[in-house]
Amino acid sequence: MIDINVSGQEHVTLVEVSGRVDSMNASELGGALAKAIDNGRILLVLDLAGVDYMSSAGLRELVNSLKKAQKATGDLRLAQPSERVREVLEMAGLDTIFQIFDNPNDALGSF
């Protein structure tokens, strides 16, 4: 089970996620990100501090959301992934595609 909290921070949207992101609920995360982008919230920070596991299905949703945001001239940036999630991102080569920050404030301030 995952918990997703979306909040507007000035012109940037902060999406806080906690729990395990796997094939059973990855679409829930993708849906929340897509909804934000569809509503014009194209500058997104995804706070992954509370995520202890992310499957390939979760990674796919992140990549799809990044592409969707960039197509709308926005961006999706990641903040404070756990060591385990960071390793998964690196193994998949996604650490070169996403801007990854140590904390949400740095990520929010990068826009």
Phi and psi in degrees as a GROMACS rama.xvg file:
@    title "Ramachandran Plot"
@    xaxis  label "Phi"
@    yaxis  label "Psi"
@TYPE xy
-121.254  156.881  ILE-2
-120.738  128.276  ASP-3
-123.256  127.019  ILE-4
-124.779  120.361  ASN-5
-109.461  127.179  VAL-6
-141.086  142.53  SER-7
-83.8409  128.851  GLY-8
-119.196  92.8872  GLN-9
54.4394  -117.386  GLU-10
-93.8839  1.33666  HIS-11
-114.293  144.379  VAL-12
-104.245  127.488  THR-13
-100.05  125.394  LEU-14
-116.054  111.689  VAL-15
-99.4007  129.057  GLU-16
-124.232  139.411  VAL-17
-140.911  150.561  SER-18
111.685  -161.587  GLY-19
-100.718  126.863  ARG-20
-100.203  109.32  VAL-21
-135.186  -173.165  ASP-22
-62.3872  -21.7848  SER-23
-75.8574  -28.2542  MET-24
-132.324  4.48902  ASN-25
-58.8366  -35.6375  ALA-26
-65.4515  -26.2519  SER-27
-64.737  -43.2561  GLU-28
-65.745  -46.0919  LEU-29
-58.809  -40.5057  GLY-30
-64.646  -41.2936  GLY-31
-64.824  -41.215  ALA-32
-68.2467  -43.2415  LEU-33
-61.9225  -40.5247  ALA-34
-61.894  -44.0997  LYS-35
-61.3568  -45.2567  ALA-36
-64.9873  -43.8916  ILE-37
-60.8871  -28.3821  ASP-38
-87.5001  11.4342  ASN-39
87.8384  5.00846  GLY-40
-89.4973  80.7676  ARG-41
-95.5334  -7.39555  ILE-42
-104.459  106.815  LEU-43
-122.853  140.172  LEU-44
-119.454  125.062  VAL-45
-104.024  110.176  LEU-46
-86.6729  112.476  ASP-47
-103.489  15.2748  LEU-48
-56.1642  -35.4055  ALA-49
-91.5696  4.27246  GLY-50
-94.172  116.805  VAL-51
-98.0992  -9.16734  ASP-52
-153.537  138.027  TYR-53
-138.997  124.691  MET-54
-87.2335  176.187  SER-55
-61.9732  -30.0811  SER-56
-63.8242  -39.5705  ALA-57
-65.3852  -42.6217  GLY-58
-61.2743  -40.7788  LEU-59
-59.6577  -42.8102  ARG-60
-64.1686  -38.3573  GLU-61
-62.5585  -46.1962  LEU-62
-64.3947  -44.3929  VAL-63
-60.3769  -41.0668  ASN-64
-68.9094  -37.7561  SER-65
-61.4211  -46.8982  LEU-66
-61.1189  -43.1398  LYS-67
-63.417  -43.7155  LYS-68
-64.7959  -43.9878  ALA-69
-66.7162  -34.2867  GLN-70
-62.5434  -31.0271  LYS-71
-92.7484  18.6038  ALA-72
61.375  32.526  THR-73
-113.979  -158.819  GLY-74
-159.787  156.486  ASP-75
-122.269  119.316  LEU-76
-117.515  149.069  ARG-77
-105.779  142.807  LEU-78
-126.466  138.79  ALA-79
37.3646  57.5457  GLN-80
-66.6253  146.262  PRO-81
-63.3102  164.993  SER-82
-56.3628  -42.1872  GLU-83
-64.4517  -44.5527  ARG-84
-68.6163  -38.308  VAL-85
-61.2933  -40.8088  ARG-86
-62.1277  -41.4273  GLU-87
-63.9248  -42.8734  VAL-88
-61.2532  -42.3827  LEU-89
-67.5327  -42.8828  GLU-90
-61.9732  -34.8143  MET-91
-83.2655  -4.63544  ALA-92
77.073  12.0367  GLY-93
-82.0285  -12.3516  LEU-94
-67.9326  -15.057  ASP-95
-91.8173  -14.9836  THR-96
-95.2804  -39.1954  ILE-97
-95.7449  145.371  PHE-98
-84.041  123.849  GLN-99
-116.083  128.492  ILE-100
-116.758  154.666  PHE-101
-74.135  -24.0093  ASP-102
-149.902  159.541  ASN-103
-61.8947  -35.8612  PRO-104
-61.4748  -42.8379  ASN-105
-63.4416  -41.3399  ASP-106
-65.4993  -44.8655  ALA-107
-62.4275  -39.943  LEU-108
-73.4385  -10.3853  GLY-109
-80.031  -9.80868  SER-110
